[in-house]
């Protein structure tokens, strides 16, 4: 049975252990900028949300690649970038609707989550259980859909435009 990362933002503390583990496992350095998983911070609310490639069934990145450098790992289901084939054109980065395929200047290639070959380090490093590696049937898709439907009913209330003062200046000649 295939497995997938389950991300639970409500458990995330923003410690960045997932980013550190990922960058070390994949790049050999502790550098969150080189991580394939990112933690988005909602600092004004004191909340954090980890996010990474969802390994889409209909992977737009894979279909957009003109040289077929993104392939499916049959063992893990992960969409993996073949470095020897990738030409660094970045078409896949544009095609990904979630922004989880990234170009890296060091190599001139793209990087994305490959589930660490079926043993994802981000999940092992997460101290709160915000990232777990579960059977694909238990990823909480139904929970996410229910939350989306619930919040869509009140969506207009949290995104109401507010009037703001605009400062202007004139350039003296």
Buried (B, 14 or more C-beta within 10 A) or exposed (E): EBBBBBBBBEBBBBBBBBBBBBBBBBBEEEEBEBBBBBBEBEEEEEBBBBBBBBBBEEBBBBEBBEEEBBBEBEEBBBBBBEEEEBEBBBBBBEBBEEEBBBBEEEEEBBBBBBBBEBEBBBBBBBEEEBBBBEEEEEBBEEEEEEEEEEEEEEEEEEEEEEEEEEEEEEEEE
